[in-house]
């Protein structure tokens, strides 16, 4: 007897979810149909190529791990065959940290298609509010927790921190930069994750970055806060766009990144930056050159 629609749907969810948490996109190549569509309550994204999906997949997995997620589980609830080669399903996603929900569980509707004997994910519509791509962590509406800052306050905190960081690099002020981050500090660039465990590590990297600014005659850096998502009273994810200028011209294409912020002793600091450029990719000539992340998994303990 053949598998039921729900068995096929659940198996597909499991395979993709396991690859996501282990940063193993290569394990699910051929599991996505193109164009591949992702829909939230605020936006719709259609990806035409495998490289497009790899970028979203890798960034989302990194965002979950950097926010501390230890489990990403999707449970199929209702599924049916639309035809021999198509399944529609409904599932709920659980993102947990050490057994506790990191974000509120949220429902999704998915569609699978079978091509050349393989079931592939063609479209997912999720009840989340993310409006910016790439997606770093699901933004799920919920009641605020005691002591939690509201959206307007969080956005101002993020913008103030981004302004302080930009100013620190323009002035070559490593002391201010150190005051905005929490050690160990992780930066994920196109060459993979880099972990800074000590102030000496940070200072050495800062000096290289300053050298790159001077060599490229950079005159201004500004970062625009785009949105935040609270993970509780003491942690949030921020989304921002970076612009690097030489005079009145962009020295590099602008790009969108994410930052995980932690509040300790009443002060918000950056714990990790996702999709940073660092000082490794200044010869990039396109946004894709900057934004493409290496898909090596983070080492144990990096989260």
Steps between C-alpha positions, in 0.01 A plus 500: 500500500636844409579774748225737603515869414573581864788250520662647188447856620639426848803318363577796273468744792733285711772471235501874426484595870793277595710644218408853607622455857821327391568757226490219247341647189687248286291227666178650363609604153227380269235535771382845384291573193559819300374759509495447877255724683503616863216715633456681831212721612692801368697392195553240229831372367542297182840335456594394150825310557668261741748774597208720608360227725844411638547863608167515684541149645852565629422839649186375674687207655781725619249743648327224695825361640640841590177578687556183701250261339571136581193350331309578180204268460205507261197281557265413215133521597285479189619390155334383182587402145394762250615265226745212466784752491380770738428521874359785706567497872467691822768493770610674819859610559669485842827686560639412843798571719574225751138384500344847527334684210741761362217641289131418520399197287351610170294334224589469133349364181729320260486351155713211376544387142653179370747528215710213369376289792612745770269699723605866509388805697344749259337757729466584870261759645566574867311702761802713587555872454845514344510773238874500421708240323705308579310360796714468813235380746120465478316808624194364679248735664458437872426682823807683638682344793549692826786748463509465120554811288239589238567513121568876485743482793679198351540672165651807669736280701612328181549827310695658786726196521556497122587872509747443783666211315529696175648798682749280685640362174515838331691646797718191550367474856543135601402569861153612391470199267588266788229666707233409243570125483483201731780242503523244356384693194420334165506657154370295208638627167519354152801290606320346797463565876780660699493494880680764707558366849722773648549876480834436332323310221256789455776762495700312235196467273402864561846615387465305175156651439634852560783432256244396239299818558810714453625308198164541327467867603168441676344822629173384651319192630137503595267222601123528488294301752218324313331287763535291814350190652499441873612165639414604855594783738875454446547390139389618158591468134547819299500547123692788343648620171861616468627770263872571454585824320801657333403864483150508353528161326445151633834324531320165516145384433287539812389182670255379760622326813384384837625530855415309816489738798528406865415719799723458803498733801254722314728548195429362152802358318551306176561129550534407134472657157360305205598585144776736602754603240797524735820592319502193277295592197573860403562414137137391462329656202145381559260460788513125449877498546452662838195315619573139411592313816726201516295197605748342740319428830588692812736318731357345814448770760484793258135559578 
